[in-house]
Amino acid sequence: MNEQKFNDVLELMANGLSLRKAMLQVGVLNGSFFHYVNTVDGAVEQYARARASLLEYWAQDTVEMADACLPGQVIKETKDGTFVEVSDNVSRSKLMVDTRKWMLSKLMPKVYSDKLALTGEEGGPLRILALSKDDVDL
């Protein structure tokens, strides 16, 4: 693998293509790509930036998916026969958005995770002290 192919993969990633699809489009094998990343100076940092760009693209993509109509066909069978109904495919859009949300929460948990952390003054775990009935005004 050469530098041009590596840069082509990174550019496709920065424009929203998954790493796998970008490698397929450029014609690069998985092993060759990661060998290049691990052996060429600066390649790890370039890959990390492209991956961060990809994840930001996916985050923006979820809003567009939720707002857009995704026409789909539903085949329904009734007593009178079978017919095709064309309407907004809400369940497919929801699956697409939920998949991206899950990926973002796992790959960028500090930014996109739903986890709430309770911490104390020093950033460590929050300590809960037991109170006696003398400490509480009733």
Secondary structure, 3 states (H helix, E strand, C coil): CCHHHHHHHHHHHHCCCCHHHHHHHHCCCHHHHHHHHHHCCCHHHHHHHHHHHHHHHHHHHHHHHHHCCCEEEEEEEECCEEEEEEEECHHHHHHHHHHHHHHHHHHCHHHHCCCCCCECCCCCECCCCCCCHHHCCC
